[in-house]
């Protein structure tokens, strides 16, 4: 999901319309050797054109 979000601007927004999509936080468990059953993240979208 994170990889897909990071390619939205480069693949789906016209090059002359500035936009930024930022994955701001990512939380998926407390231990590095245990696969978490869920993950939460927040994103921030910024653009100068509301149509974008």
N, C-alpha and C positions, 0 to 999 in steps of 0.2 A: 504494500500500500504506500509506504513512504517513497519508494523508488518511483512509483507511478505519479504521485503528487509532485515530485520534483521535476518531472518532464512536462507538466501541463503547459507552462508558459512557452517553452521552446518548441513544442509540437502543435499546440492548439490555438495560440494567440498570434495575431498578425504582428510581424516584426516592427511595424511602425507604431504600435499601440503598447506603451510601456505597462508592464505588470510584474508583480513580485508575489510569489507564494512561498511562505516560510513555514517549515515545520518547527514550531517553537519549543515544545516539550515532548518528551517520550518517556513513558513509565511502563515497565513490563516486569514486575517482580522485584524481589529483594536480594536474591542470590544469583551469582553468576553461573552456577553449574546446574540450575533447575530451570526447565522451560516453563514459563508462566502460562496459565490457562487463559489469560486475557491481557490486552495491552491498551493503553489510552495515550492519545496524543492530541496536541492542539495545533491549529494552523492559523496563520495570519495571511490575509489576501489584501494586497494594495494595488490600486490602479488609478489612473487619472480620468478614465472614461467609465461611466457606470454601465455601459453596454458590454464592456469586456467582462 
